[in-house]
Amino acid sequence: MQNLHTALLATSLHRRIKVSSAHSLGVLAVSTPPSAARFREGYDAAVVKPLLSFLRATGAPFMVNAYPFYGLTSDAELDFALFRVSAEGVTDAGTGLVYTNALDAQLDAVHSAMKRLGFGDVDVVVAETGWPWAGEDWEVGAGADHAGDYNRNAIRHLGSGVGTPLMPNRTFEVSIFSLFDENLKPGPMSEHHFGLFHADMTPIYDAGILTAPEENIDFVCGGGMDCGPIRPGGRCYEPDTVQAHAAYAMNLYFRSNGQHAFDCDFGRTGVVTTVDPSFGSCNFT
């Protein structure tokens, strides 16, 4: 990490690119209640403290992989894990603070452990979080409905500016795990099924991060642009699929509005490509 930072420093990229390393909650010896959390003995002094010193010196965040799913032991805990608790929650006896969801408790446990070592000022980033859409019969909470609820609520909560009880009034950078399933990964079935998409890029479930292709077509064609080529009989009508028609409409909007990257975003359902998708008499350019 130091060598990477030195290389970035030499090219004046150190302010734009930060070097860090992600950690599971397994680095904690105690995580409940959050105020009592601490890193594993031995690991704290030999690994975590030097790492936190480096992160503080370079302005980089401590990255944590937080998965409330793995803390479940019964269905009674599902509401707390899925952000379904409103007023009543779990009180941390050490601080008197009330927790209404498991993710906040996990993040504050990490913050408390860092503060115990004297590094409460180092930022925390959620490098990974997610929920499996399938699992073994004995795995509590695994399922597409719960996965959709968790990811939608986690994204909404972490971006809301509410923060956590110990880190209030802030947002958190977060990455949802994962883009695709991992069928060769060892472990129980849940380990294979954290993906948001099938291999053909169709969504496995609604995680709240995509707009439907139909909405993109309606937005472009309803805004007065010429979508004749994807109407019946048009040169781009075939293949008659929503995805194909949406690709044409989104490209039409992109090319008609200055070809900026944000003109191809469409709620993160579009991406700029260097490959011309034109075919036959259907010309995208």
C-alpha positions as CSV (number, residue, x, y, z in Angstrom):
1,M,0.0,0.0,0.0
2,Q,2.8,2.4,0.8
3,N,4.5,1.6,-2.5
4,L,1.2,2.3,-4.4
5,H,0.8,5.6,-2.6
6,T,4.4,6.5,-3.4
7,A,3.8,5.8,-7.1
8,L,0.7,7.9,-7.0
9,L,2.6,10.7,-5.2
10,A,5.2,10.6,-7.9
11,T,2.6,11.2,-10.6
12,S,0.6,13.8,-8.6
13,L,-2.4,11.5,-8.4
14,H,-2.4,11.0,-4.7
15,R,-5.2,13.5,-4.0
16,R,-7.5,11.9,-6.6
17,I,-6.8,8.2,-5.9
18,K,-6.6,6.8,-2.4
19,V,-5.1,3.5,-1.3
20,S,-6.9,1.4,1.2
21,S,-7.8,-2.3,2.0
22,A,-11.2,-3.9,2.7
23,H,-11.8,-5.9,5.9
24,S,-14.6,-8.2,7.0
25,L,-16.2,-7.8,10.4
26,G,-14.1,-10.8,11.4
27,V,-11.4,-8.3,12.4
28,L,-13.5,-7.5,15.4
29,A,-13.2,-9.5,18.6
30,V,-16.3,-7.9,20.0
31,S,-19.0,-6.2,18.0
32,T,-22.1,-6.1,20.3
33,P,-23.0,-3.6,21.6
34,P,-21.3,-1.2,19.1
35,S,-19.8,0.9,21.9
36,A,-17.9,-2.1,23.3
37,A,-16.4,-3.1,19.9
38,R,-12.7,-3.8,19.7
39,F,-10.3,-5.4,17.2
40,R,-8.9,-8.8,17.8
41,E,-6.0,-8.9,20.2
42,G,-2.7,-9.1,18.4
43,Y,-4.3,-8.1,15.1
44,D,-5.1,-4.7,16.5
45,A,-1.5,-3.7,17.2
46,A,0.3,-5.6,14.5
47,V,-2.0,-4.9,11.5
48,V,-4.9,-2.5,12.2
49,K,-3.0,0.3,14.0
50,P,-0.3,0.7,11.4
51,L,-2.9,0.6,8.7
52,L,-5.0,3.3,10.3
53,S,-1.9,5.4,10.8
54,F,-1.3,5.1,7.0
55,L,-4.9,5.9,6.2
56,R,-4.9,9.0,8.4
57,A,-1.7,10.3,6.9
58,T,-2.9,9.8,3.4
59,G,-6.5,10.9,3.9
60,A,-7.8,7.5,2.8
61,P,-10.8,5.7,4.4
62,F,-11.0,2.4,6.3
63,M,-13.0,0.0,4.1
64,V,-15.3,-2.5,5.7
65,N,-17.4,-5.4,4.2
66,A,-20.7,-5.3,6.2
67,Y,-23.3,-8.1,5.9
68,P,-26.2,-8.1,8.3
69,F,-27.3,-11.3,6.6
70,Y,-24.5,-13.3,8.2
71,G,-25.6,-12.2,11.7
72,L,-29.1,-13.7,11.4
73,T,-29.9,-16.6,13.7
74,S,-33.8,-16.5,13.5
75,D,-36.6,-15.0,11.5
76,A,-37.3,-12.7,14.5
77,E,-34.2,-10.7,13.6
78,L,-35.2,-10.1,9.9
79,D,-37.0,-6.8,10.4
80,F,-33.9,-5.4,12.2
81,A,-31.6,-6.5,9.4
82,L,-33.9,-5.3,6.6
83,F,-34.5,-1.7,7.9
84,R,-38.1,-2.5,8.9
85,V,-37.9,-1.2,12.5
86,S,-39.2,2.3,12.8
87,A,-39.2,3.7,16.4
88,E,-38.3,0.8,18.7
89,G,-35.0,-0.8,18.2
90,V,-32.0,-2.1,20.1
91,T,-30.5,0.2,22.8
92,D,-26.7,0.2,23.3
93,A,-26.4,0.3,27.1
94,G,-23.0,1.9,26.9
95,T,-24.2,5.0,25.1
96,G,-28.0,4.9,25.4
97,L,-28.2,5.2,21.6
98,V,-31.0,3.3,19.9
99,Y,-30.3,1.2,16.7
100,T,-33.1,0.6,14.3
101,N,-31.1,-1.5,11.8
102,A,-28.2,-3.9,11.9
103,L,-26.1,-2.2,9.3
104,D,-25.8,1.0,11.5
105,A,-24.8,-1.2,14.4
106,Q,-22.1,-2.9,12.4
107,L,-20.7,0.4,11.1
108,D,-20.7,1.9,14.5
109,A,-19.0,-1.1,15.9
110,V,-16.1,-0.6,13.4
111,H,-16.0,3.1,14.3
112,S,-15.9,2.3,18.1
113,A,-13.1,-0.1,17.6
114,M,-11.1,2.5,15.5
115,K,-11.8,5.1,18.1
116,R,-10.5,2.8,20.8
117,L,-7.2,2.7,19.0
118,G,-7.2,6.5,18.7
119,F,-8.4,6.8,15.1
120,G,-12.0,7.9,15.4
121,D,-11.3,10.6,12.8
122,V,-10.5,8.2,9.9
123,D,-13.5,7.9,7.5
124,V,-15.4,4.6,7.1
125,V,-16.5,3.4,3.6
126,V,-18.8,0.4,3.0
127,A,-16.7,-1.5,0.5
128,E,-19.2,-4.3,0.2
129,T,-22.7,-5.1,1.4
130,G,-25.5,-7.2,-0.1
131,W,-27.9,-10.0,0.4
132,P,-28.3,-13.4,-1.3
133,W,-31.3,-14.0,-3.4
134,A,-31.2,-17.8,-2.8
135,G,-29.7,-20.1,-0.2
136,E,-30.0,-23.4,1.7
137,D,-33.2,-24.2,3.5
138,W,-31.5,-23.6,6.8
139,E,-30.1,-20.2,5.9
140,V,-32.3,-17.6,7.5
141,G,-33.6,-14.8,5.2
142,A,-32.1,-15.9,1.9
143,G,-34.5,-14.9,-0.9
144,A,-35.0,-12.5,-3.7
145,D,-37.7,-10.4,-1.9
146,H,-35.5,-9.9,1.1
147,A,-32.5,-9.2,-1.1
148,G,-34.4,-6.5,-2.9
149,D,-35.7,-5.0,0.3
150,Y,-32.2,-5.0,1.9
151,N,-30.3,-3.4,-1.0
152,R,-33.0,-0.8,-1.8
153,N,-33.2,0.2,1.9
154,A,-29.4,0.2,2.4
155,I,-28.8,2.4,-0.6
156,R,-31.6,4.8,0.5
157,H,-30.4,4.9,4.1
158,L,-26.7,5.3,3.5
159,G,-27.3,8.1,1.0
160,S,-29.9,9.9,3.0
161,G,-27.5,12.0,5.1
162,V,-29.0,10.6,8.4
163,G,-25.8,8.7,9.2
164,T,-25.6,6.3,12.1
165,P,-26.1,6.9,15.9
166,L,-22.3,7.4,16.4
167,M,-21.6,9.0,13.0
168,P,-24.7,11.2,12.4
169,N,-25.5,13.7,9.6
170,R,-23.4,12.1,6.9
171,T,-23.6,9.9,3.9
172,F,-21.6,6.7,3.3
173,E,-20.0,5.6,0.1
174,V,-21.2,2.1,-0.6
175,S,-20.8,-0.7,-3.1
176,I,-23.4,-3.5,-3.5
177,F,-22.1,-7.0,-3.8
178,S,-22.2,-8.3,-6.5
179,L,-22.9,-7.8,-10.1
180,F,-23.2,-11.5,-11.0
181,D,-23.6,-14.8,-9.2
182,E,-20.4,-16.9,-8.4
183,N,-21.4,-20.5,-9.1
184,L,-17.9,-21.9,-8.4
185,K,-17.5,-20.2,-5.1
186,P,-17.2,-22.6,-2.1
187,G,-19.5,-22.6,0.8
188,P,-23.3,-22.8,1.2
189,M,-25.7,-21.9,-1.6
190,S,-26.1,-18.3,-0.5
191,E,-22.4,-17.7,-1.3
192,H,-23.2,-18.4,-5.0
193,H,-26.2,-16.1,-5.2
194,F,-25.4,-12.5,-4.3
195,G,-25.6,-11.4,-7.9
196,L,-27.9,-8.6,-9.2
197,F,-27.9,-9.8,-12.8
198,H,-28.0,-13.0,-14.8
199,A,-25.2,-13.7,-17.3
200,D,-27.4,-12.1,-20.0
201,M,-27.6,-8.9,-18.0
202,T,-31.3,-9.3,-17.2
203,P,-32.0,-8.3,-13.5
204,I,-32.5,-11.2,-11.1
205,Y,-34.7,-8.9,-8.9
206,D,-35.4,-5.2,-8.4
207,A,-32.6,-3.8,-6.3
208,G,-33.9,-0.2,-6.8
209,I,-30.9,0.9,-8.9
210,L,-32.3,0.5,-12.4
211,T,-35.0,2.1,-14.4
212,A,-37.0,-0.2,-16.7
213,P,-36.1,-0.2,-20.4
214,E,-39.8,0.6,-21.1
215,E,-39.4,3.8,-19.1
216,N,-36.4,4.8,-21.1
217,I,-38.3,4.3,-24.4
218,D,-41.2,6.4,-23.1
219,F,-38.9,9.1,-21.9
220,V,-37.1,9.5,-25.2
221,C,-40.0,8.9,-27.6
222,G,-42.5,10.8,-25.5
223,G,-40.2,13.8,-25.6
224,G,-40.7,14.4,-29.3
225,M,-37.7,12.6,-30.7
226,D,-38.2,10.5,-33.9
227,C,-38.6,6.9,-32.8
228,G,-40.0,5.9,-36.2
229,P,-37.2,3.4,-36.8
230,I,-38.3,1.2,-33.9
231,R,-42.0,1.4,-34.7
232,P,-43.6,-1.5,-36.6
233,G,-42.2,-1.5,-40.1
234,G,-39.2,0.7,-39.1
235,R,-35.7,-0.3,-40.1
236,C,-34.7,-1.0,-36.5
237,Y,-38.0,-2.6,-35.4
238,E,-36.4,-6.1,-35.6
239,P,-35.4,-7.6,-33.3
240,D,-38.8,-6.8,-31.6
241,T,-37.5,-6.7,-28.0
242,V,-37.7,-4.1,-25.3
243,Q,-33.9,-4.2,-24.9
244,A,-33.2,-3.6,-28.6
245,H,-35.7,-0.8,-28.9
246,A,-34.4,0.8,-25.7
247,A,-30.8,0.7,-26.9
248,Y,-31.8,2.6,-30.1
249,A,-33.9,5.2,-28.2
250,M,-31.2,5.7,-25.6
251,N,-28.5,6.1,-28.3
252,L,-30.8,8.6,-30.1
253,Y,-31.1,10.7,-27.0
254,F,-27.4,10.5,-26.3
255,R,-26.5,11.7,-29.8
256,S,-29.1,14.4,-29.8
257,N,-27.9,16.0,-26.6
258,G,-24.2,16.5,-27.0
259,Q,-23.0,13.0,-26.4
260,H,-22.1,13.6,-22.7
261,A,-21.6,10.6,-20.5
262,F,-24.5,11.7,-18.3
263,D,-26.8,11.7,-21.4
264,C,-26.3,8.0,-21.5
265,D,-26.8,7.2,-17.9
266,F,-30.6,6.7,-17.7
267,G,-30.6,5.8,-14.0
268,R,-27.4,3.7,-14.5
269,T,-29.0,1.5,-17.2
270,G,-26.9,2.9,-20.0
271,V,-23.2,2.9,-20.8
272,V,-21.2,4.5,-23.5
273,T,-19.6,2.0,-25.9
274,T,-16.9,2.3,-28.5
275,V,-18.5,-0.6,-30.5
276,D,-21.0,0.6,-33.2
277,P,-24.2,-1.4,-32.5
278,S,-25.5,-0.7,-36.1
279,F,-26.6,-3.7,-38.1
280,G,-28.1,-4.2,-41.6
281,S,-30.1,-1.1,-42.5
282,C,-30.4,-0.1,-38.8
283,N,-27.9,2.7,-38.4
284,F,-27.2,3.9,-34.8
285,T,-24.7,6.6,-36.0
